[in-house]
C-alpha cells in the first residue's frame, strides 16, 4: 500500500511539473460562428432601416381571436387556436382537475414510472377520431416527426416528401439516415416519376405530405396519393397539424374532407397545440405501429411522459371537436370569408383554399416585416414569414383563422392589409429601396463569407 502511495505521489508531481502543451485545435467562441454572424446581419438590417423586430411579441393574456399586448387590444391572426378551445371552461376545468390529481409533470418516462390513465384515454380518443386501431402521444410535435420517422426507416430506405414539408420531418429523415428525395409541391405526377425511378432500389419507401400546408394553406391530394400507394406499395404519412379540427364536415381532418377510409393511410401524424390547445404530438395508425413506437422510438422511450395536465386539456379539446361540429362549420365560413375578401381587395393569397391558413404574399422580406409592424397601428396582429423559412421573393404575412373571429375583424384585417401594402409598394419599400449610406453600412455584413 505504501509503495502504491509513493508511485501515485510521483505521478502527481510529474503532472504538476509538466509544461503546458498547445491545444490540438483551437475552439471557436460562439460569437465567431457564421450562425451568429447571420443573426447580427438580420439585426443590423433592422437597425439601419429603422424596422422593429416583429418576432417574440409578448402577449399579456391567452391569445385567441383577440389578444392584448402592452395593454392594448388586437384582433389576433397569429394563433393556432382554430376551434377556440384554449380558454373554453370545459378545457380549463379538466386541466385544473388533472393538476389536483397528478401534479404538473409525469416526472418520468412512461416506460418506467410516468404512465397515467389520462395518457391512454387521450390516445384512445385520438384513435377513435381517426378511425384507426391506436395512437401514441409524444411531448412535442416537432419531436413526434423526428422520433417516428427515424424509428421506422433507416439507411436502407427511401423517404420521398413534398418540397414544402415541415422542418421537423426533414430533421427526422436526416436522423434516420434514409435516402431523401423530394417532389414538386402537391404534384402527384412528379411524385410518381420519382417512385418509378427509385423505389425498387430500397427496402422500405415512405412518402410524407401535409393535410393542410402550414405556409400556403392548400391541401394534399389524398385520393390520388392513395391511388399511387395502391400501385407502388409505399407507406403514406400525412401530417395533420393544421388539418385536425379544420378539414371535413365535423373537423376530423383530411380523410373526412375527401371521404376516404382513414385506415388506407399508414401513418397519421399531428400536434396537440392547434385545435386541442395543448402541447405535444401524436401518431395514429395500426396497433403494430403504436407498439413499435412505444418500444423503440427514442423520443418516446427516453423522454418524460406528456405532462398529465396537457394530456387532460388535449382530451377535453377532442371532446369539444366531436360534440360541437358547429365550431368547425364557423371556421369554414370565416376562412372562406377571409379568402373572398382578400381576393376582392387584390391581395395575393397564393395557393390557399381558405381554411385555417391564408397567406398574403408580399415578396420582399423587409416589406413583410414592415407590413406586420404597421398593421399593429390598425389593431391587427399578423406575423411575417421571411427568408429562410420561405425563398426570398416569396415572403408573406400568414393569417391563421379561428372560429371565433368576427366578420368585422376579418374585413378590417383585409382592408388594413391591402391599404398598408399598397402604401409600401408605392414607396418601393424593401431591400431594393436602400440608399447609398444604408448600403455602405450593411455591405461589410452582407458580403461577409460568414453571413
MIPA-578486 format. One record per residue (C-alpha): z negated, y negated, x; residue in one letter; residue number from 1. Coordinates in Angstrom, 3 decimals. Each point is the difference from the previous one (the first is absolute). Layout:
N
+----------+----------+----------+---+-----+
:       pz :       py :       px : r :   k :
+----------+----------+----------+---+-----+
:        Z :        Y :        X : A : NUM :
...
+----------+----------+----------+---+-----+
END
This chain:
451
+----------+----------+----------+---+-----+
:       pz :       py :       px : r :   k :
+----------+----------+----------+---+-----+
:    0.000 :    0.000 :    0.000 : X :   1 :
:   -0.882 :   -2.334 :    2.874 : X :   2 :
:    3.358 :    0.701 :    1.713 : X :   3 :
:    1.877 :   -0.785 :   -3.206 : X :   4 :
:   -1.875 :   -3.298 :   -0.307 : X :   5 :
:    0.908 :   -0.959 :    3.575 : X :   6 :
:    3.705 :    0.746 :   -0.612 : X :   7 :
:   -0.076 :   -2.038 :   -3.199 : X :   8 :
:   -1.593 :   -2.919 :    1.873 : X :   9 :
:    2.648 :    0.087 :    2.738 : X :  10 :
:    2.786 :    0.055 :   -2.602 : X :  11 :
:   -1.494 :   -2.992 :   -1.781 : X :  12 :
:   -0.264 :   -1.922 :    3.279 : X :  13 :
:    3.624 :    0.813 :    0.845 : X :  14 :
:    1.114 :   -1.313 :   -3.385 : X :  15 :
:   -1.940 :   -3.242 :    0.475 : X :  16 :
:    1.463 :   -0.560 :    3.482 : X :  17 :
:    3.577 :    0.797 :   -1.032 : X :  18 :
:    2.434 :   -2.913 :    0.267 : X :  19 :
:    1.493 :   -1.127 :   -3.325 : X :  20 :
:    3.525 :    1.303 :   -0.568 : X :  21 :
:    2.851 :   -1.892 :   -1.626 : X :  22 :
:    0.619 :    1.225 :   -3.578 : X :  23 :
:    2.939 :    2.358 :   -0.470 : X :  24 :
:    1.406 :   -2.336 :   -2.644 : X :  25 :
:   -0.909 :   -3.449 :   -1.238 : X :  26 :
:   -1.152 :   -0.062 :   -3.602 : X :  27 :
:    1.404 :   -2.782 :   -2.154 : X :  28 :
:   -2.161 :   -2.297 :   -2.039 : X :  29 :
:    0.835 :   -0.100 :   -3.684 : X :  30 :
:    1.126 :   -3.628 :    0.201 : X :  31 :
:    2.677 :    1.096 :    2.497 : X :  32 :
:    1.614 :    2.492 :   -2.376 : X :  33 :
:    3.396 :   -0.740 :   -1.609 : X :  34 :
:   -1.572 :    0.772 :   -3.373 : X :  35 :
:   -2.389 :   -2.924 :    0.463 : X :  36 :
:    2.819 :   -2.255 :    1.165 : X :  37 :
:    1.762 :    0.685 :   -3.303 : X :  38 :
:   -3.145 :   -1.057 :   -1.873 : X :  39 :
:   -0.107 :   -3.225 :    2.038 : X :  40 :
:    3.670 :   -0.669 :   -0.730 : X :  41 :
:   -0.559 :    0.281 :   -3.737 : X :  42 :
:   -2.993 :   -2.337 :    0.187 : X :  43 :
:    1.858 :   -2.499 :    2.146 : X :  44 :
:    2.946 :   -0.153 :   -2.378 : X :  45 :
:   -2.334 :   -0.920 :   -2.847 : X :  46 :
:   -1.795 :   -2.626 :    2.075 : X :  47 :
:    3.217 :   -1.652 :    1.182 : X :  48 :
:    1.575 :   -0.061 :   -3.453 : X :  49 :
:   -3.231 :   -0.893 :   -1.759 : X :  50 :
:    0.014 :    3.081 :   -2.264 : X :  51 :
:   -3.316 :    1.596 :   -0.944 : X :  52 :
:   -0.543 :    3.738 :    0.354 : X :  53 :
:    0.335 :    1.446 :   -3.531 : X :  54 :
:   -1.707 :    3.295 :    0.841 : X :  55 :
:   -3.675 :    0.963 :   -0.275 : X :  56 :
:   -0.605 :   -2.418 :   -2.870 : X :  57 :
:   -3.563 :    0.571 :   -1.123 : X :  58 :
:   -0.641 :    0.591 :   -3.711 : X :  59 :
:   -3.310 :   -1.003 :   -1.557 : X :  60 :
:    0.182 :    2.462 :   -2.928 : X :  61 :
:    1.612 :    3.279 :   -1.040 : X :  62 :
:    3.711 :   -0.738 :    0.173 : X :  63 :
:    2.238 :    1.147 :   -2.832 : X :  64 :
:    2.483 :   -2.018 :   -2.025 : X :  65 :
:   -2.091 :   -3.022 :    0.972 : X :  66 :
:   -2.179 :   -0.764 :    2.997 : X :  67 :
:   -2.173 :   -2.707 :    1.532 : X :  68 :
:    0.373 :   -1.234 :    3.570 : X :  69 :
:   -2.118 :   -2.819 :    1.431 : X :  70 :
:   -1.266 :   -0.699 :   -3.490 : X :  71 :
:    3.476 :   -0.472 :   -1.485 : X :  72 :
:    1.669 :    2.186 :   -2.671 : X :  73 :
:    3.394 :    1.596 :    0.581 : X :  74 :
:    2.435 :    2.201 :   -1.851 : X :  75 :
:   -0.002 :    2.966 :    2.350 : X :  76 :
:    3.119 :    2.022 :    0.827 : X :  77 :
:   -1.433 :    1.694 :    3.084 : X :  78 :
:   -2.124 :    2.708 :   -1.625 : X :  79 :
:    0.733 :    3.717 :   -0.476 : X :  80 :
:   -2.230 :    0.085 :   -3.085 : X :  81 :
:    2.965 :    0.949 :   -2.204 : X :  82 :
:   -1.975 :    1.163 :   -3.037 : X :  83 :
:   -2.957 :   -2.376 :    0.300 : X :  84 :
:   -2.493 :    2.779 :    0.759 : X :  85 :
:   -1.765 :   -1.703 :    2.908 : X :  86 :
:   -2.442 :   -1.972 :   -2.136 : X :  87 :
:    0.118 :    2.147 :   -3.127 : X :  88 :
:   -3.573 :    0.675 :   -1.226 : X :  89 :
:    0.726 :    3.732 :   -0.327 : X :  90 :
:    0.927 :    0.160 :    3.688 : X :  91 :
:   -2.849 :   -2.128 :    1.323 : X :  92 :
:   -2.531 :    1.878 :   -2.137 : X :  93 :
:    1.206 :    3.369 :    1.328 : X :  94 :
:   -0.143 :   -1.338 :    3.547 : X :  95 :
:   -3.575 :   -1.241 :   -0.423 : X :  96 :
:   -1.069 :    3.368 :   -1.406 : X :  97 :
:    1.510 :    1.713 :    3.052 : X :  98 :
:   -1.902 :   -2.290 :    2.363 : X :  99 :
:   -3.253 :    0.752 :   -1.803 : X : 100 :
:    0.628 :    3.747 :    0.237 : X : 101 :
:    1.748 :    0.449 :    3.361 : X : 102 :
:   -0.636 :   -3.178 :    1.973 : X : 103 :
:    2.906 :   -1.732 :    1.723 : X : 104 :
:    1.396 :    2.519 :    2.487 : X : 105 :
:    0.782 :    3.712 :   -0.070 : X : 106 :
:   -1.598 :   -0.100 :    3.487 : X : 107 :
:    1.946 :    3.013 :    1.299 : X : 108 :
:    3.318 :    1.781 :   -0.095 : X : 109 :
:    0.452 :    1.781 :   -3.307 : X : 110 :
:    0.421 :    3.222 :    1.967 : X : 111 :
:   -3.624 :   -0.035 :    1.137 : X : 112 :
:   -2.330 :   -2.154 :   -2.113 : X : 113 :
:    2.067 :   -2.745 :   -1.636 : X : 114 :
:    1.224 :    1.804 :   -3.120 : X : 115 :
:   -1.071 :   -1.538 :   -3.338 : X : 116 :
:    0.945 :    0.996 :   -3.580 : X : 117 :
:    1.809 :   -3.308 :   -0.467 : X : 118 :
:    2.518 :    0.999 :    2.707 : X : 119 :
:    1.132 :    3.125 :   -1.827 : X : 120 :
:    0.006 :   -1.848 :   -3.334 : X : 121 :
:    2.324 :   -2.655 :    1.423 : X : 122 :
:    2.317 :    2.586 :    1.540 : X : 123 :
:    0.156 :    1.995 :   -3.238 : X : 124 :
:    0.901 :   -3.159 :   -1.932 : X : 125 :
:    2.748 :   -0.895 :    2.475 : X : 126 :
:    1.449 :    3.499 :   -0.334 : X : 127 :
:   -0.024 :   -0.382 :   -3.795 : X : 128 :
:    1.731 :   -3.392 :    0.168 : X : 129 :
:    2.779 :    1.476 :    2.129 : X : 130 :
:    0.181 :    3.299 :   -1.853 : X : 131 :
:   -0.485 :    2.023 :    3.187 : X : 132 :
:   -2.519 :    2.561 :    1.226 : X : 133 :
:   -2.208 :   -2.006 :    2.334 : X : 134 :
:   -0.648 :   -3.221 :    1.899 : X : 135 :
:   -1.818 :   -1.040 :    3.183 : X : 136 :
:   -1.543 :   -3.428 :    0.623 : X : 137 :
:   -0.260 :   -1.779 :    3.352 : X : 138 :
:   -2.034 :   -3.055 :    1.034 : X : 139 :
:    3.083 :   -2.182 :    0.604 : X : 140 :
:    3.478 :   -0.266 :   -1.459 : X : 141 :
:    1.453 :   -0.539 :    3.459 : X : 142 :
:   -1.923 :    2.998 :    1.323 : X : 143 :
:    1.300 :    2.129 :   -2.870 : X : 144 :
:    3.581 :   -0.252 :    1.226 : X : 145 :
:   -0.964 :    0.379 :    3.655 : X : 146 :
:   -2.211 :    3.045 :   -0.603 : X : 147 :
:    2.176 :    1.806 :   -2.528 : X : 148 :
:    3.337 :   -0.421 :    1.770 : X : 149 :
:   -1.352 :    0.921 :    3.422 : X : 150 :
:   -1.687 :    3.067 :   -1.532 : X : 151 :
:    3.004 :    1.589 :   -1.709 : X : 152 :
:    2.794 :   -0.739 :    2.499 : X : 153 :
:    0.201 :    0.257 :    3.771 : X : 154 :
:    2.350 :   -0.070 :    3.007 : X : 155 :
:    2.287 :    2.709 :   -1.425 : X : 156 :
:    0.564 :   -1.948 :   -3.214 : X : 157 :
:    2.083 :   -2.863 :   -1.377 : X : 158 :
:   -1.165 :   -2.941 :   -2.108 : X : 159 :
:    2.639 :   -2.110 :   -1.735 : X : 160 :
:   -1.173 :   -3.205 :   -1.623 : X : 161 :
:    1.283 :   -3.055 :   -1.797 : X : 162 :
:    0.509 :   -2.827 :    2.479 : X : 163 :
:   -2.487 :   -2.162 :   -1.954 : X : 164 :
:   -2.823 :    2.574 :    0.029 : X : 165 :
:   -3.559 :   -1.218 :    0.569 : X : 166 :
:   -1.361 :   -0.325 :    3.533 : X : 167 :
:   -2.676 :    2.620 :   -0.688 : X : 168 :
:    2.670 :    2.654 :   -0.542 : X : 169 :
:    1.645 :   -0.966 :    3.292 : X : 170 :
:   -3.370 :    0.346 :    1.739 : X : 171 :
:   -0.470 :    3.462 :   -1.501 : X : 172 :
:    3.447 :    1.117 :    1.128 : X : 173 :
:   -0.626 :   -1.282 :    3.513 : X : 174 :
:   -3.322 :    1.826 :    0.227 : X : 175 :
:    1.565 :    3.232 :   -1.257 : X : 176 :
:    2.567 :    0.115 :    2.794 : X : 177 :
:    2.728 :    0.843 :   -2.513 : X : 178 :
:    3.547 :   -1.222 :    0.448 : X : 179 :
:    0.552 :   -3.131 :   -2.099 : X : 180 :
:    3.161 :   -1.145 :   -1.739 : X : 181 :
:    0.449 :   -2.747 :   -2.574 : X : 182 :
:    2.500 :   -0.617 :   -2.765 : X : 183 :
:    1.213 :   -3.267 :   -1.494 : X : 184 :
:   -2.326 :   -1.431 :   -2.608 : X : 185 :
:    0.227 :    1.855 :   -3.308 : X : 186 :
:    3.356 :    1.474 :    1.055 : X : 187 :
:   -0.142 :    3.666 :   -1.019 : X : 188 :
:    3.566 :    0.592 :    1.184 : X : 189 :
:   -1.004 :   -1.144 :    3.484 : X : 190 :
:   -3.038 :    2.309 :   -0.150 : X : 191 :
:    2.296 :    2.923 :   -0.760 : X : 192 :
:    2.158 :   -0.862 :    3.006 : X : 193 :
:   -3.091 :    0.134 :    2.211 : X : 194 :
:   -1.078 :    3.323 :   -1.492 : X : 195 :
:    3.453 :    1.546 :    0.439 : X : 196 :
:    0.001 :   -0.960 :    3.650 : X : 197 :
:   -3.520 :    0.955 :    1.018 : X : 198 :
:   -2.035 :    2.097 :   -2.395 : X : 199 :
:    1.050 :    3.466 :    1.228 : X : 200 :
:   -1.424 :   -0.682 :    3.464 : X : 201 :
:   -3.630 :   -0.270 :   -1.080 : X : 202 :
:   -2.819 :    2.233 :   -1.227 : X : 203 :
:   -1.096 :   -2.349 :   -2.811 : X : 204 :
:    1.575 :   -3.118 :   -1.497 : X : 205 :
:   -1.989 :   -2.729 :   -1.756 : X : 206 :
:    1.597 :   -2.913 :   -1.861 : X : 207 :
:   -2.204 :   -3.040 :   -0.743 : X : 208 :
:    0.693 :   -2.777 :   -2.527 : X : 209 :
:   -2.049 :   -2.504 :   -2.004 : X : 210 :
:   -0.178 :   -0.076 :   -3.789 : X : 211 :
:   -0.072 :   -3.812 :   -0.058 : X : 212 :
:    0.875 :   -1.576 :    3.338 : X : 213 :
:   -2.750 :   -2.387 :    1.017 : X : 214 :
:    2.212 :   -2.637 :    1.631 : X : 215 :
:    2.926 :   -0.002 :   -2.419 : X : 216 :
:   -1.285 :    1.185 :   -3.371 : X : 217 :
:    2.794 :    2.505 :   -0.662 : X : 218 :
:   -0.381 :    3.681 :   -0.903 : X : 219 :
:    0.981 :    3.235 :    1.728 : X : 220 :
:    2.751 :    1.980 :   -1.752 : X : 221 :
:   -2.213 :    2.999 :   -0.684 : X : 222 :
:    2.446 :    2.067 :   -2.118 : X : 223 :
:    2.665 :   -0.079 :    2.720 : X : 224 :
:   -2.584 :    0.737 :    2.685 : X : 225 :
:   -1.132 :    3.070 :   -1.934 : X : 226 :
:    3.603 :    1.142 :   -0.372 : X : 227 :
:    0.395 :   -0.247 :    3.780 : X : 228 :
:   -3.289 :    1.848 :    0.496 : X : 229 :
:    1.273 :    2.899 :   -2.112 : X : 230 :
:    3.045 :    0.349 :    2.280 : X : 231 :
:   -1.489 :   -0.703 :    3.430 : X : 232 :
:   -3.478 :    1.463 :   -0.337 : X : 233 :
:   -2.070 :   -2.824 :    1.487 : X : 234 :
:   -3.485 :   -1.111 :   -0.951 : X : 235 :
:    0.022 :   -3.266 :   -1.955 : X : 236 :
:   -2.889 :   -2.446 :    0.447 : X : 237 :
:   -0.249 :   -3.019 :   -2.319 : X : 238 :
:   -2.325 :   -2.898 :    0.836 : X : 239 :
:   -1.368 :   -1.262 :   -3.334 : X : 240 :
:   -2.186 :   -2.819 :    1.371 : X : 241 :
:    1.759 :   -2.643 :   -2.106 : X : 242 :
:    1.224 :    2.334 :   -2.778 : X : 243 :
:   -3.160 :    1.539 :   -1.473 : X : 244 :
:   -1.026 :   -2.050 :   -3.016 : X : 245 :
:    3.316 :   -1.823 :    0.205 : X : 246 :
:    2.901 :    2.350 :   -0.758 : X : 247 :
:    0.346 :    2.093 :   -3.125 : X : 248 :
:   -1.001 :   -0.702 :   -3.570 : X : 249 :
:   -3.634 :    0.886 :    0.694 : X : 250 :
:   -0.044 :   -0.951 :    3.691 : X : 251 :
:   -0.030 :    3.511 :    1.471 : X : 252 :
:    2.615 :   -1.008 :    2.533 : X : 253 :
:    3.512 :    0.782 :    1.171 : X : 254 :
:    0.283 :    3.443 :   -1.584 : X : 255 :
:   -0.878 :   -1.413 :   -3.422 : X : 256 :
:    2.424 :   -2.890 :    0.469 : X : 257 :
:    2.854 :    2.469 :    0.523 : X : 258 :
:   -1.418 :    2.713 :   -2.296 : X : 259 :
:    0.084 :    2.736 :    2.622 : X : 260 :
:   -2.369 :    2.895 :    0.693 : X : 261 :
:   -2.588 :   -1.289 :    2.506 : X : 262 :
:   -0.342 :    3.483 :    1.493 : X : 263 :
:    3.546 :   -0.293 :    1.360 : X : 264 :
:   -1.352 :   -2.520 :    2.525 : X : 265 :
:   -1.814 :    1.752 :    2.838 : X : 266 :
:   -2.330 :   -2.822 :    1.035 : X : 267 :
:   -1.230 :   -2.946 :   -2.041 : X : 268 :
:   -1.759 :   -2.580 :    2.148 : X : 269 :
:   -1.748 :   -3.148 :   -1.148 : X : 270 :
:   -2.807 :   -2.472 :    0.569 : X : 271 :
:   -3.142 :   -0.725 :   -1.972 : X : 272 :
:    0.048 :   -3.726 :    0.781 : X : 273 :
:    2.667 :   -1.109 :   -2.470 : X : 274 :
:   -0.169 :    1.140 :   -3.612 : X : 275 :
:   -3.431 :    1.611 :    0.422 : X : 276 :
:   -1.474 :   -3.006 :    1.857 : X : 277 :
:   -1.944 :    2.070 :    2.497 : X : 278 :
:    0.795 :    1.017 :    3.572 : X : 279 :
:    1.432 :    3.169 :    1.513 : X : 280 :
:    3.012 :    2.201 :   -0.544 : X : 281 :
:    1.040 :    3.347 :   -1.421 : X : 282 :
:    2.474 :    2.854 :    0.212 : X : 283 :
:    0.838 :    1.917 :   -3.185 : X : 284 :
:    2.004 :    3.214 :   -0.261 : X : 285 :
:   -0.528 :    3.751 :    0.188 : X : 286 :
:   -3.381 :    1.635 :    0.547 : X : 287 :
:    1.318 :    1.463 :    3.258 : X : 288 :
:    0.888 :   -3.472 :    1.302 : X : 289 :
:   -3.466 :   -1.302 :   -0.901 : X : 290 :
:   -1.658 :    2.961 :    1.706 : X : 291 :
:    2.012 :   -0.536 :    3.192 : X : 292 :
:   -0.890 :   -3.702 :    0.156 : X : 293 :
:   -3.692 :    0.623 :   -0.653 : X : 294 :
:   -0.080 :    2.610 :    2.760 : X : 295 :
:    2.258 :   -1.524 :    2.668 : X : 296 :
:    0.775 :   -3.702 :   -0.553 : X : 297 :
:   -1.950 :   -1.853 :    2.688 : X : 298 :
:   -0.346 :   -3.102 :   -2.154 : X : 299 :
:   -1.858 :    2.086 :   -2.589 : X : 300 :
:   -1.931 :    2.528 :    2.088 : X : 301 :
:   -1.247 :   -2.450 :    2.627 : X : 302 :
:   -0.502 :   -3.066 :   -2.188 : X : 303 :
:   -2.910 :   -0.971 :   -2.201 : X : 304 :
:    0.513 :    0.771 :   -3.669 : X : 305 :
:    1.199 :   -2.719 :   -2.351 : X : 306 :
:   -2.975 :   -2.182 :   -0.964 : X : 307 :
:   -1.303 :    1.348 :   -3.350 : X : 308 :
:    0.004 :   -3.495 :   -1.507 : X : 309 :
:    3.710 :   -0.315 :    0.802 : X : 310 :
:    0.755 :    3.423 :   -1.426 : X : 311 :
:   -1.864 :   -0.868 :   -3.198 : X : 312 :
:    1.846 :   -3.314 :   -0.342 : X : 313 :
:    3.365 :    1.690 :    0.544 : X : 314 :
:   -0.821 :    2.672 :   -2.589 : X : 315 :
:   -0.921 :   -2.725 :   -2.501 : X : 316 :
:    3.286 :   -1.798 :    0.753 : X : 317 :
:    1.955 :    3.186 :   -0.697 : X : 318 :
:   -1.893 :    0.453 :   -3.262 : X : 319 :
:    1.130 :   -3.490 :   -1.049 : X : 320 :
:    3.569 :    0.805 :    1.030 : X : 321 :
:   -0.002 :    3.048 :   -2.275 : X : 322 :
:   -1.854 :   -1.531 :   -2.956 : X : 323 :
:    1.585 :   -3.480 :   -0.096 : X : 324 :
:    3.789 :    0.300 :    0.471 : X : 325 :
:    0.359 :   -3.474 :   -1.505 : X : 326 :
:   -0.973 :   -1.405 :    3.410 : X : 327 :
:    3.083 :    1.562 :    1.567 : X : 328 :
:    2.125 :   -1.264 :   -2.898 : X : 329 :
:   -1.288 :   -3.548 :    0.600 : X : 330 :
:    0.711 :    0.357 :    3.713 : X : 331 :
:    3.584 :    1.008 :   -0.826 : X : 332 :
:    0.418 :   -3.096 :   -2.183 : X : 333 :
:   -1.439 :   -2.271 :    2.686 : X : 334 :
:    2.161 :    1.452 :    2.750 : X : 335 :
:    3.122 :   -0.336 :   -2.110 : X : 336 :
:   -0.902 :   -3.600 :   -0.900 : X : 337 :
:   -0.563 :   -0.965 :    3.637 : X : 338 :
:    3.313 :    1.526 :    1.077 : X : 339 :
:    1.869 :   -1.628 :   -2.888 : X : 340 :
:   -1.470 :   -3.439 :    0.647 : X : 341 :
:    0.543 :    0.258 :    3.757 : X : 342 :
:    3.659 :    0.897 :   -0.393 : X : 343 :
:    0.449 :   -2.755 :   -2.569 : X : 344 :
:   -1.446 :   -2.453 :    2.538 : X : 345 :
:    2.520 :    1.147 :    2.612 : X : 346 :
:   -2.533 :    1.805 :    2.218 : X : 347 :
:    1.148 :    2.971 :    2.053 : X : 348 :
:   -2.126 :    2.964 :   -1.088 : X : 349 :
:    1.880 :    2.493 :    2.146 : X : 350 :
:   -0.087 :    3.598 :   -1.221 : X : 351 :
:   -3.008 :   -0.320 :   -2.297 : X : 352 :
:    0.224 :    1.577 :   -3.440 : X : 353 :
:   -2.982 :   -1.988 :   -1.277 : X : 354 :
:   -3.013 :    2.277 :   -0.065 : X : 355 :
:   -3.001 :   -0.494 :    2.278 : X : 356 :
:    1.738 :   -1.736 :    2.922 : X : 357 :
:    2.466 :   -2.893 :   -0.130 : X : 358 :
:    1.027 :   -1.620 :    3.302 : X : 359 :
:    1.558 :   -3.439 :    0.251 : X : 360 :
:    2.232 :   -0.021 :    3.075 : X : 361 :
:    0.062 :   -3.255 :    1.952 : X : 362 :
:    1.552 :    1.074 :    3.313 : X : 363 :
:   -1.817 :   -1.841 :    2.771 : X : 364 :
:   -3.529 :    1.220 :    0.862 : X : 365 :
:   -1.296 :   -3.520 :    0.611 : X : 366 :
:    1.370 :   -1.130 :   -3.340 : X : 367 :
:   -1.724 :    2.907 :   -1.738 : X : 368 :
:   -3.330 :   -0.954 :    1.557 : X : 369 :
:    0.370 :   -3.646 :   -0.963 : X : 370 :
:    1.053 :    0.906 :   -3.537 : X : 371 :
:   -3.138 :    2.110 :   -0.406 : X : 372 :
:   -2.162 :   -2.874 :    1.262 : X : 373 :
:    1.624 :   -2.581 :   -2.276 : X : 374 :
:   -0.372 :    2.214 :   -3.063 : X : 375 :
:   -3.765 :   -0.276 :    0.425 : X : 376 :
:    0.368 :   -3.663 :   -0.976 : X : 377 :
:    1.434 :    1.241 :   -3.309 : X : 378 :
:   -2.868 :    2.445 :   -0.510 : X : 379 :
:    2.041 :    3.098 :    0.862 : X : 380 :
:   -1.051 :    2.573 :    2.601 : X : 381 :
:    2.868 :    2.148 :    1.295 : X : 382 :
:    0.263 :    1.301 :    3.548 : X : 383 :
:    3.008 :    0.036 :    2.337 : X : 384 :
:    1.449 :    3.116 :    1.606 : X : 385 :
:    1.554 :   -0.957 :    3.320 : X : 386 :
:    1.421 :    1.528 :    3.161 : X : 387 :
:   -0.771 :    2.641 :    1.306 : X : 388 :
:   -1.085 :    1.472 :   -3.369 : X : 389 :
:    3.558 :   -0.784 :   -1.164 : X : 390 :
:    3.057 :   -0.918 :    2.093 : X : 391 :
:    0.296 :   -3.686 :    0.903 : X : 392 :
:    2.237 :   -1.601 :   -2.598 : X : 393 :
:   -1.544 :    2.093 :   -2.791 : X : 394 :
:   -3.401 :   -1.704 :   -0.193 : X : 395 :
:   -1.373 :   -0.281 :   -3.498 : X : 396 :
:   -2.898 :   -0.802 :   -2.260 : X : 397 :
:   -1.241 :    3.169 :   -1.670 : X : 398 :
:   -1.356 :   -0.328 :   -3.531 : X : 399 :
:   -2.233 :    2.761 :   -1.354 : X : 400 :
:   -0.060 :    0.050 :   -3.794 : X : 401 :
:   -2.995 :    1.171 :   -2.049 : X : 402 :
:   -0.544 :    0.742 :   -3.664 : X : 403 :
:   -2.383 :   -2.982 :   -0.197 : X : 404 :
:    2.438 :   -2.727 :    1.039 : X : 405 :
:    0.834 :   -2.330 :   -2.849 : X : 406 :
:    3.500 :   -1.176 :   -0.911 : X : 407 :
:   -0.988 :   -3.529 :    1.008 : X : 408 :
:   -1.205 :    1.133 :    3.425 : X : 409 :
:    3.236 :    1.873 :    0.615 : X : 410 :
:    2.259 :   -2.844 :   -1.116 : X : 411 :
:   -1.992 :   -2.539 :    1.997 : X : 412 :
:    0.124 :    2.149 :    3.150 : X : 413 :
:    3.766 :    0.424 :   -0.291 : X : 414 :
:    0.606 :   -3.693 :   -0.689 : X : 415 :
:   -2.186 :   -1.112 :    2.911 : X : 416 :
:    1.626 :    2.498 :    2.361 : X : 417 :
:    3.515 :   -1.106 :   -0.915 : X : 418 :
:   -0.886 :   -3.679 :    0.293 : X : 419 :
:   -1.817 :    0.321 :    3.330 : X : 420 :
:    2.654 :    2.259 :    1.500 : X : 421 :
:    2.793 :   -2.367 :   -0.979 : X : 422 :
:   -1.828 :   -2.883 :    1.683 : X : 423 :
:   -0.466 :    2.033 :    3.194 : X : 424 :
:    3.671 :    0.948 :    0.024 : X : 425 :
:    1.076 :   -3.608 :   -0.498 : X : 426 :
:   -2.183 :   -0.949 :    2.986 : X : 427 :
:    1.506 :    2.947 :    1.903 : X : 428 :
:   -3.560 :    0.999 :    0.808 : X : 429 :
:   -0.262 :    2.972 :    2.346 : X : 430 :
:    0.390 :    1.052 :    3.587 : X : 431 :
:    3.487 :   -1.510 :    0.066 : X : 432 :
:   -1.481 :   -3.406 :   -0.851 : X : 433 :
:   -2.128 :   -0.334 :    3.129 : X : 434 :
:    0.602 :   -3.215 :    1.923 : X : 435 :
:    0.506 :   -0.155 :    3.752 : X : 436 :
:   -3.638 :   -0.769 :    0.772 : X : 437 :
:   -1.191 :    2.933 :   -2.076 : X : 438 :
:    2.514 :    2.325 :    1.621 : X : 439 :
:   -1.161 :   -1.119 :    3.440 : X : 440 :
:   -3.606 :    0.794 :   -0.921 : X : 441 :
:    0.911 :    3.442 :   -1.281 : X : 442 :
:    2.665 :    1.033 :    2.486 : X : 443 :
:   -2.362 :    1.390 :    2.692 : X : 444 :
:   -1.517 :    2.393 :   -2.561 : X : 445 :
:    3.187 :    0.781 :   -1.908 : X : 446 :
:    1.863 :    0.862 :    3.206 : X : 447 :
:   -2.845 :    1.923 :    1.644 : X : 448 :
:    0.869 :    3.628 :    0.768 : X : 449 :
:   -3.472 :    0.901 :   -1.250 : X : 450 :
:    0.418 :   -1.574 :   -3.425 : X : 451 :
+----------+----------+----------+---+-----+
END
